[in-house]
Amino acid sequence: MGLFDRLKSGLKKTKDILRTDVRDLFRSGEILDDSLLEDFEARLIRTDMGVQAADRIISRLREEHGGRVVDVDAVWDTVRQELVELLRGDGSGGWDLNDPLSPLARADSGPTVILVAGVNGAGKTTSIAKIACLLQTHQKRVVLAAADTFRAAAVEQLTKWSERLGCDIVRKEGGSDPAAVAYEGASRAVESGADYLIVDTAGRLQTQKNLMDELNKIRRVIQKVIPDAPHESLLVLDATTGQNGLSQARSFSEAVQCTGLILAKLDGTARGGVTVAIRQDMGIPVKYIGVGEQLEDLELFDPEGFVDALFAS
């Protein structure tokens, strides 16, 4: 599968809702009235794009097509244009589509440090492996730091990924201080001349203040070795959680000074609209999306490509 086909396949559940709803609701020859628009707004919200975004789409449809004979293609085009604008937000996200690494900040010298956070089950560890794979595909040397020491299974999982990828990993016994692992990882990355250090952190709920404080501690100890680190603080969100992802994003963003989002598991949900809600609510760019279980199933987030995949037949 090519990139577009993988994205289209991953978004199939969300796409099916949108296309079915438009086909069912808007029929050529009928008048586009408020009743139809209200029904469509409810269905947009069902994809978890949020009331604010759905409102904006409906307002534009009412302005451009309200009270007129339905032209299904024109309605589709208006919805598409508005979604692209919503996803672009303040203009960030205009990555170089020929360079999958373009969303990632890079250190002026020495290793670039990527801190990755997210709640249990969000797909964080797998997303880390996908990022490492992407970097290695572009001839970057990667060190992983398994700072999720509260769960032995998490360390084992990341270790298996490192073996599969053939990259270095720093790990300690279960229950070790996560900050100590991050510190050693930073030291290893500097000593080995690595291009990137990716630090895994314990999956946690946003209400656990002590663990949120720990994220700040990890940042501080890394900075003792690499003063301007971390250069990226990425939050992995599970697309299947829908609007619940927003409260996670707000809390984690404050703790880790979040610079970007990875939206995982888009292939398993009809709630792909949450991408729009997160972009609107947070103002934080979605940098990558996960559209499958394979290492290669991490896509650079492109608003136009995302919307085109939603609307592709």
PyMOL commands that set and color helices and strands:
alter all, ss='L'
color gray80, all
select helices_A, chain A and resi 3-10+12-25+34-46+51-65+72-88+124-137+152-165+178-192+209-225+239-241+244-256+266-268+274-282+303-311
alter helices_A, ss='H'
color red, helices_A
select strands_A, chain A and resi 112-117+142-147+168-170+196-201+232-238+260-264+286-290+298-300
alter strands_A, ss='S'
color yellow, strands_A
deselect
rebuild
show_as cartoon
